[in-house]
Amino acid sequence: MDCYLVNMEIYGLCSGSKGNCFVVKNNEDFIIIDCGSTKKYLVKCFESLTLDYKSASALLLTHSHKDHCSQLKMFDDVVKYTMMDNDYVNCNKLKAYEKILINDFEILPIPLSHDCLNTIGFVIKVGEERLVYITDTGYISSDDYIYLQGADYYVFESNHDIEMLMNTSRPHFTKSRIFGDSGHLCNEDCASALSKLVTENTKEIILAHISEQANTYELAYDVNKKVLDNVINDYKLQCAQQSIITYGGKR
């Protein structure tokens, strides 16, 4: 595919503990990552984007937690891909680090550290452009940097502020789970990982899965920007929200 035809667009329909769904579009073709939230909300989002969700080339599922796959029935007619063992949905099984090709989308599954078996992220390539999609992980393995460095776009988890998390009324075991190596990335760990991955090739970073109780969009943005401004120039940074569509990529 000639690179001048690439027109990667990224839409965050929802991102957070109540639901997660992203769309990656190239020209008229598009794939969907996860399908959390409510059917009413997702249908409204697809209508707003003038996309027929039933015509998606694929639905990629990161893992089986409800906030990522609660609306599977909406996508009965869409080809699905996942690494998780799931008896109630007919999915094509992915293997870690083994690329697949879906039309012009090259998909590389990256295993993540989360308290859900076979959780994955993705490196998605179209032409010469690459998107790294990483949420729901307690840490980023340095062994994976070779796959994640120098992408054009990043959708990256910046889930919580540690102090805010510890001050919530959540049980201690829940706090430990979120903070641990099989939980979620805090703002500082997100910024630290991104600082090792981004290059001057990076055009945009979308901070994702931001906690409503243990973080704020402003705080996640500020912590990451302070670090990233020392690493790269001329990039866009924004936060994906829970109930407002985020527009990213080429427009």
Secondary structure as UniProt FT lines:
FT   HELIX           3..5
FT   STRAND          8..14
FT   TURN            17..18
FT   STRAND          21..26
FT   TURN            27..28
FT   STRAND          29..33
FT   HELIX           39..48
FT   TURN            49..50
FT   HELIX           53..55
FT   STRAND          58..60
FT   HELIX           66..69
FT   TURN            70..71
FT   HELIX           72..75
FT   TURN            76..77
FT   STRAND          80..82
FT   TURN            87..88
FT   STRAND          92..93
FT   TURN            96..97
FT   STRAND          100..102
FT   TURN            103..104
FT   STRAND          105..111
FT   TURN            117..118
FT   STRAND          120..126
FT   TURN            127..128
FT   STRAND          129..134
FT   HELIX           142..144
FT   HELIX           145..148
FT   TURN            149..150
FT   STRAND          153..157
FT   HELIX           162..166
FT   HELIX           172..179
FT   TURN            181..182
FT   HELIX           187..197
FT   TURN            200..201
FT   STRAND          204..208
FT   HELIX           217..228
FT   TURN            229..231
FT   STRAND          236..239
FT   STRAND          246..249
//
